[in-house]
Amino acid sequence: MVTRVAVVTGGNKGIGKAIVQALCKEFQGDVYLTARDEGRGQDAAALLSSEGLKVNFHQLDINDVGSIAKAAAFFKDKYGGVDVLVNNAGIAFKVADTAPFSTQAEVTLRTNFFATQDMLTHFLPLVKTGGRVVNVSSFVSVWSLNKCSPQLQERFRSDDITEEELAGLMRRFVDRAKKGEHKEDGWPETAYGVSKIGVTVLSLIHARRVAKERPNDQILINACCPGWVRTDMAGPKAPKSPEEGAVTPVYLALLPAGETAPHGKFVSEKTVQAW
């Protein structure tokens, strides 16, 4: 009997750590906390272990394709694939950050969109029958979508947008931001928001693809908003605790066998939202 396995990126603090904590209690199988920094990841795993939880650690830096490939090979060799993948790792510049918008656009998109895309490129083929993929997005993606030009909104909402077109649009945003032309090109003034548009749309694209290419495998892929959560990223004024922020991602990760929905949706408060 092959052991089931759940993998969470960016699991050493905040929402990611809370997701790992909940999965350790509710998921029937091995749970892996992954983090870019080995020391911080090991410390977080040790803290959860001290609470009596069974947790495993594996180093995984989503900004390093070599690290992704190494981790993917590990899970393929040890478990034959993965049953649950939660793409939680991400960054956000603070509101008061003085870095130029062009820098914020390039750095934010590199991690939140392109590195998440790399994760899915390597890990989606490993998702087993009945698997669950949860991409942590944000309500800011919907707000930002509504601030885009009608032409961009139409593409981001279309059923025929491809991964290549989406990645091209994300690169276009970075390029225009570097030239100071993003507003004229129909983009909102938020690199984080655009990056999360990318994550949400990428989730919908992969959901459509897996339904077409693996129609009998009952894999469910969704994007979700954890809400505004008190973390290093979102600050101390946010209304939700990390544990409360973990509720929707964990709900999607643990959708029971045989469920057919939600799939290819944007979910907040365990409820499908309009995109």
Salt bridges, closest charged atoms under 4 A:
ASP30 OD1 - LYS54 NZ 3.10
ASP83 OD2 - LYS128 NZ 3.67
GLU106 OE2 - LYS178 NZ 3.17
GLU154 OE2 - ARG155 NH1 3.82
ASP159 OD1 - ARG208 NH1 3.69
ASP160 OD1 - ARG155 NH2 3.12
GLU163 OE1 - HIS206 NE2 3.18
GLU163 OE1 - ARG209 NH2 2.88
GLU165 OE2 - ARG155 NE 2.72
ASP175 OD2 - ARG176 NH1 3.15
ASP175 OD2 - LYS179 NZ 3.42
ASP185 OD2 - ARG172 NE 2.77
ASP185 OD2 - ARG176 NE 3.59
GLU189 OE1 - HIS182 NE2 2.62
GLU189 OE1 - LYS183 NZ 3.87
ASP217 OD2 - ARG214 NE 2.63
ASP232 OD2 - LYS13 NZ 3.29
GLU269 OE2 - LYS240 NZ 2.80
